[in-house]
């Protein structure tokens, strides 16, 4: 079920260089096909940092030899301007799996190719636009880059300046240099009379006009649409002026920078071309989820944009380390731990806003400490940097001690919402003694013991190991029935997350593997569309059960651990079939086959990397 980005309006393909982030879509809010930049973010990758007004930025083209406009919104009202044909999406991809996004679309005989990228170390987004014809005939066209600005506070030559806040400025222009017209789009592109707003405090569309010659059998020379952001007007304007000087070489330089970064990635055995592309795209998405200070955030969809989820951030951090990107992994780990704030019970809140740094959780979960211990260990185990351990020892010791002190009479970690945020009084659910929480705590304690020994804290290491083994004993006593690992002490229902403790976090005995995998395959696989549900008796905002990308990868990994390669690749292949044309995977599938959350760098794109590493025996977990 391949689809283009945007079939669900929460889905976006991101472009980022750490300083700026853009959301790209191929469909508008009514699912009309449009190739657009729906939003541009600076200085934080947070909804409060959005620079464009709705509906973002897109392209219109008039072929002077044809009667049909390339006009995705049907804006033009000419007698022969619109003849019942919508824009058709031909292809979407990240070039070579790197951070340049290309879309090819057409209407009638007019083909439009856009490439969008953010040059490294600049607060700039560039979009190139090229035109050719389906019939490969030469022609002349007018290209109209359109951008909806929140306001215009100044025009400097043909550069338009927009101010969003005291430290958010946007400069917009095109190359070759062209006059921009603000106001009614239909009149602007057809030469009608129009009022020009050169100083406007209200949202206003801005249209540039560039004539082009389209040669026989080839694309035209590119038109460049440029957006530069800055914390002052001068900074934004100078950013734009500087990038204009080398703009014709920017795409090549950006691609080279990405290829250089990818050369540091761990080498896999030869993969089929499609898997090689997914591998590179997934690594690209990990890097694009990092802000300039290293903070790993969710970049894919509302309302979670700009949130630092400790679990997801640590998943990103550890995957970066596993894939060989140690510099980014270390920087991101330090950035993530800087967000930690203690709850009243001394555990840590698990979600924060990237701008305010304030907690924004909506459920109660006790797995944070175990995940912190795992994340620190995963980076340290590959780097073996004792300085890092000394820097983080207080967090390691605090997390391990919280686990030891917060088991009740069952021997399990205190009841909570587990991994899925779908339990608690706010949803009419009682907390449970979740298997996930106690098992990840056990794994975390084992890794804390290794790190304690590296610092000669041998008594603590002994205590941590003892606690880890006691947690597994308690899980066996209360949460395992006839060899099947269940969701919690309170129920025999299943939870897909337990499969990870046979593969990536191997703390469960092998004797539980086959019964658990068999039960999960029988009871958690969607009978209609395939894939694996998170768990039974699921409560979500949609009120239904739908398969998720992460759990589907995890079950595949569990089959690999059981030695069943055929079954493993059945589930891996299911995820790839449900990817977008550009290679991004959704978080989950909603009804009517619409995916939610394209470009989730944690469970989805990390799942590609971790499952491929696991399948080739390269997952560092010992």
N, C-alpha and C positions, 0 to 999 in steps of 0.2 A: 504494500500500500504506500508507494512513494507519493509524495506531495510536495508542492512548493511552500516555502515559508509564507505564513500569513493566512492560511485557510482558517485558522483560529486567530483572532486579533490579539491574543496574548503572546503570539509567537514572533520571534525576531531572529534574524541572522545578525550577529554583532561584528563590528569592526572596531578595533581598539589598539592603541599603542601604549596604554598605561596612563597617558595624560588626558586623552579624550576618548569617548565611546560613542559610536553611532549605532542606531537600530535600523536595519534594513527589512523591508517587507515587499512581497509581490502581490498582495491583495489589500484592498481598503476595508473599511468597517462593514461594508455591504458585500464583501467578497468579490468585488470587481477587480480584475487583474490590473494592477498598476505596479510599476517598478519604481519604488520610492525610498528615500531616506525618511523614515517616519519620525526620528528624533535624534538629537545631538546633545551630548552631556559634557559639561565642564563646570567646576573643577572636580566634582565627585560624581561617581557613577550612581547617582541617586535621582529619583523622580523630581526632587526639588531643584535639581541642576539642569533641567531641560531648557534648551535654548530656542527651539523652533516652536512656532504656533502650529496648530493642526491645519491641514493634514501633512505637514512636513515639506519635503522637496521632491519634485518629479520632473519629467521631461515631456514636452510637446514638440511635434515635428510637422511641418508642412512640406510635402513633396510637390514642387511646382509643376510636375508633369502628370500628377494624379489628381483624382477627385476625392480621395479619402485622406483625412488627417490622421496622424498618430496622436490621438487625443484621449488618454485613458479615462478622463472624467466626462467626456462629452460636452466640454465647455463651449466649443465653437458652434455658432448658430449661422452657418452659411447654407445656401440652398443645396449645394452639393458637398457640404462639409462632412456629413455623417451619414454613411450608408450602412446601417444595421450590422456592423461588424465590431466586435470588441477586440481589445488587445489580446494577443495570444502569447503565453509564456513558452519559450522554446527550451531554455536551459538556465541553470543557476549552479555556480560552483565557486569554491575558493581555488584560485589558480595554483596548481601544484600542491594543493592542500595548505597553502600559506595564507597570510593575512590580506589578500587582495580578492575582493568579491566581484564576480563577473555575472551579469545577467544578459541574456539575449532574448528579445521579444520582437513581435512584429504586429502590424496591422495592415491588411491589404498587402501591397507590394513593398511597404516600407519596413526595414529591419533596423532596430536600434540596439546597440550594444553599450552597456555601461560597465565601468570598472570603478570600484570604490576602495580607497585605502587611507590609512593614517600614517604619514611618514614618521619614522622613529625620531624621538626627542623633539617633537614639535606639537604645539596645540592646534593641529590643522587636520582637516578632512578634505580630501580631494576626490572628485568624481570626474572621470573622463567619459565623453559621449561620442560615439561614432555611428554613422549611418551608412547602410548599403541597401540594395534592393534584392528581393527574392529572385527576380528574373535576371539579375546581374546586369541590368542595363544602366548606363550612366544617367545622371539626373542632377538637378540642383535642388537644394532643400534649404529651409530656414529652421534652425534649431532654437527652441525656447526653453532654457532651464528656468524652472519656477521654484521659488522658495517662499514659504509662508512665515514671515517674521512676527515676533511678538510686538515689535515697534521699530521705528527708525528714528534715531536721534540726530544723525548727521550723515551727509553725503560728501565724500571727499573724492573728487573726480568721478570715477565710476565704481567706487567702493562704497557700500552702504553699511553703516554702523548701527548696531542694535544694542541696547543696554537692558539687561535682565535684572541686575541687582548692583550693589555698590562694587562687587568684585567679579562680576560676570558681564563680559562684553563680547560681542560677536561681529566680525567683519566678513562681508560677503561680496564676491566679485567673480568674474569669469575671465578666461584667457582663451583666445585673443580678446583684448580689451573691448568691451561693448557697453553701450548705454543701457541702463536699467530703467524700467517703467514700473511704477507702483499703481495699484488700484485694480480695476476690473480686468480680469485675465482675458476674457473673450475679446474685449476691445483692444487690449494690449497686443495680442497676437494677430489681429486682423487689420490693424492700422486705424482703428476708430479713435475718435476724440476721447481723451481721458484726463481726469484730474491727477496731477502728480503730487504725491505727498513726500516732500523731502525732509519733513520734520513731523513725525507722527507718534503719538503716544498710545495709539490703538493698534491692534493686530492688522497687518496689511500684507498682501501678496506682492512679491517682487518678481518681475519677468525680464529676462535678458533676451536679446535677439541676435543670432549669429548666422549669416549666410554661409553655405558650404557647397562645394562641388563634390559630387559622388562619382568616382571613376568607374569604369567598366570592370565588373568582376571583383571589386575591392571595396573595403570600407573607406570612408572619408578620413581626412586628417582629424584628430581628436579635438573636441572642445573641452576645456577644463572648467569645472565649477569648483570654487574654492571657498571653504569656510575656515576662518581662523578665530580662535577664542583667546581671551586674555583676562587677567585680573584688573586691567585698566584699559581704557580706550587706546592709549598709545601702544600698549603691549599687543593688543589684538591686531591693530593696523600694521605694526612692524612685522609681526608674524606673517601676515598675508603678503606684505611687500617682499619679504625675504624669500618666501617659498616660490613666489612668481618668477624669481630670477633663474631658478633651475627646474621649473615645473615639468618641462618636457623629458627630463631624466628621472623624475621622482618615482615613477612606477618601477622602472628597472632597479633603482637603488633600494627601494622598499622591498622588492622581491629578493634581492641579494641579501639584505639584512635578515629576512626571514629564513632563507635557505642556510645562511651561516648559523643561525640559532638552531635549526633542525639538525644540523650536522653534529651537534652535541648530544642528540637523543640516543638512547641505548639502541644498539643494532639488533634487529630481529632476524630470524631466518627469512628466506625469500617468501614474500606474501603475494597472492594474486593482486593485480592492479587495483581492484575495487577496495580490497582490505588495506592495501598500502595507502590509498587515498584516505580512508577512514582513520587510519592510524595517525597520519600527519594532521588531518583536520582536528582530531581530538586533542593532540598536543597543542595545536594552534589555539584551540578554545581555552585550554588551561592557561596559557600565557595571557590571552586577552581578558581573562577574568581577574587579572591582577591590576590593582591601581598602582600608581607610580611609587607609593610608599610600601608596596608589597602586599597590601590587604587583599585577600581573595574574597570576592563577593559573588552573589548570584547576578548574572547579567542577562537572563533570558526573557523574563516576563513580569508583568504587574501581578500582584502588588508587592512582590518580594524584591524588586529592583533596589539595589543599594543596601541590602541587608547583609550583615556578617553573621552567618549561621555557623556556630563553632563546629558542629558536626560536618557540614558541607565544606567549610574552609579547611578542616584537617584532612578531609578526603582529597581535596585539591592539593594541599601541601604534600601529603604522602605520595600521591600519584606523580607529582612533579619529581619527587626524589626517586621513585621507582623507575621513572622514564629517563633519568640521568641529568635532570636539570637542577643540580644541587644549589647553584647560586640563588635561583628563584625560590627553591624550597626553603632554604634557610631564612631568607629575607621575609618570606610569607609566614613562616612559623613564628618568628619574632613579632611580626605585625599582628598576627592573630592573638597571640598571648597578651599583647598590650591591651586588648579589649576586655580581658577577663575582669569581672566584678563579682564579688561574693554575694550569694543570696543570704537571707537571714539564717539558713541552716548551714552556711559555709560551703555549700557546693557553688558552682558558678552558673550564672544565667547563660542560656545557650544561644541567644539571638540578640543582635544589636543593630542600630541604625548607623550607617557609615558616616553620616554628617554629625549627628548629635552624640554618638557613642552610647546612647541610652539603651537599656534592655527593651526589647519589644516582643518578648515571647507571649504565646497565647495558650500554652499548656505547661505541664509540670513534668520534666524529664530528669532522670538521675543518671543518665549514661555519659554526661559530659566529662566527668573525671576520668573514666576508663578510656574514652576516646582521646583525651589530652595526653594521657600516658602513652597510648599507642602512637599518636602523631609525633611526639617528641622522639620516642624510641626509633621510629621508622627513619627519620632523618639522621639521627645520631648513629644508628647501626650502619649506615652507608658512608657517613662522613668520619666517624670516630673522632670527633672534636671534643676534647675534654672541657675546653672553655665554654662551649655551648651547654654542657651538663652543669657546670658551676653556675652559669647565668640562670639556668632554669630549675635548679635544684629545689628552690622554695615551692615552685608550682608542682614539681614532681612529688615532693614529700607531702605537701598539702593534699594533693589529689589522692594519693595512695592511702593516707591516713583517713580521709573522708570515707573512702570505700570500707576500710576496716571498721570504722565506728558506726556505720549506718546500715548494718544488717540487723534484722529483727530476730525474733525467736525461731523463725523458719530457717535461718541461716542465709537467706537471700537478701539482696538489696531492698530497701524499703519500697513499697508499692508506688508505681508512677505510671506515666503514659507510654513508656517504652520508646521505641524509635519513631513511631509514626504520628505523634501529635493528635491522635484521634480518640483519646480516652480522657475522661475527666468530667467534673461536674458541669462544665460549660456545654458539654454535649450529652448530658444525661448518662454518662458512663462512670462506673466506679474504677478507680485505679486498681492495677493488678501487680502482682509480683512477676514482672516480665522477665522471660528467659533472656531476651536481648540485653537488658540492663545488667543482669548479674553475670552473663557470659562475657560481655565486653569489659566489665569491671575485673573479672578474673584474668583475662588476657592482658589488660593494662597493668595489673599487679605483677604478673610474670615479667613484663618488660621493665617495670619499675625496679624489680629485683636486680635485673641485669645492669641497669644504670646505677643502682646503689652500690653494687659490687665494684663497678668501674671507679667509684669515688671512695672505695674502702669503707663504705657504710654497711658492713657485713651483717650486723645484728638486724638492721632494718630490712636488708635483703631477705633474711631468713623469715622475718615476720610477714613480709609481702608474699613470699611463696606459700607460706602456710595459709594465708587468707585466700589466695587464688585457688588452692586445692580444695579448701572448705566450700568455696562457692560452687565448684563443679559437683562436689558431693551433694550439696543441697539441691542443685538443679536435678541431679539424678533421682534424688528422693522424692521431690515434689512435682517436677515439671516434665518427667519422661514416663510414658506409659507404653508398655510392650515394645520398648525400643524406639518409640516415636517421640521426638522432642516437640513439645507443645508450646503454645504461646506464653503460658504463664502457669502459676500454681493454681489459679482459680478456674481454669477451663482446659478442656481437651482440644479446643480449636487450635488451628495452625497459624503460624507466622513465618513468612518466607525468609525473614532476616536470620533465622537460626541456621540456615544453610551456610552462612559465612564462617561458622565456627568449625566447619569441616575443610575449609579451603583457605581463605585469606587470614583468618584468625584461628588456627587449628588447635582448639583446646578440648574438643569433644572426642570421646573414644570412638574408634572406627566402627564398633559394633552398632552404634546408633545410626550410622550413615545410610545404609540401604533401606531400613524401615522408614526413616524420616523422608528421604528423597522420594520413595514410592508413594507415601501418603500425600506429600505436597504436590506431586505431579497429578495425583488423582483428584485432590480437593481444591487446589488453588489455580489450576490451569483454566483459563477462560474457554468454555466449550465452543464458542462461536468464532472468536477472532484470535485465539491462541494467546501466548504470553501468560505471565504469572501475576496473580493478584498479590497485594501486600499481605493480607491475612483474611481470615474468615470473619464474618460478622462486622464488616467494615462500615464505619460511619465517615462520610466525607461531605464536603460542601455540595456535591452533586447528589448525595444520598444513594450512591450505587457502587457496585463492584466493577472495577476496570483494571486491566493489566498494567503493570509498571515496567519500565525499561530496566531499572536497577535489579529488582528481584528476578527478572527473567535472565539477566546475566548471571546472577548468583546461583540460580538453580543449575545453569549450564556448568559453572565452575564446580559445583558439588558433584555433578556427573563425571567431570574430569577426575576429581579426587577418587571417585568410585571406579575409575578406569573405563568408563563408557563414553568414548569419544564421539560416537555417532549421536547419542542423545544430547551430549553437550552442544554440538554444533547445530542441532535442531533448534535449540533455544537462542544461540548466538545469531543464527541466520534469521530467526524471526525478528529480532531487533533490527538487523540491517535492512530487512524488507520494509520495516516501518520507519525508516529514516527519510528525511527530506531529500530532494534531488541533490542538494549541495552537501549532503553527508551528515547533517546534524540529526540528533536523536531527540525525541520528546521525553519529558518526564513520565507521562502516562498518556493513555488514550481515553478520551471522553466519548460520549455517545456520538453517533453519526460519523465515527471514524476521524474526528478532528483531534489532532494532537495538542496537548498543553505543554508549554514550557520548552520550546526548541532552545537549544544551546545551554542546557543545564551542564555546567562543567563538572559537577560533582558525580551524582549517580549515573548520569547518562553517558557523557563523553569520557569521564574517568572509567566507566564500565568497559568501554572499548579497549582502553589501554590496559587496564588491570586483567581483563579476561584474555587478551592476546599474550600478555606477559605470563599469565598462569598457564596458558595452553602450551607455551614453549619452555616451561620450567625456569623462567627468569624472575619469578616473584620472590623477592627477598623477604622471607617471613620467619626465618629461624633465629 
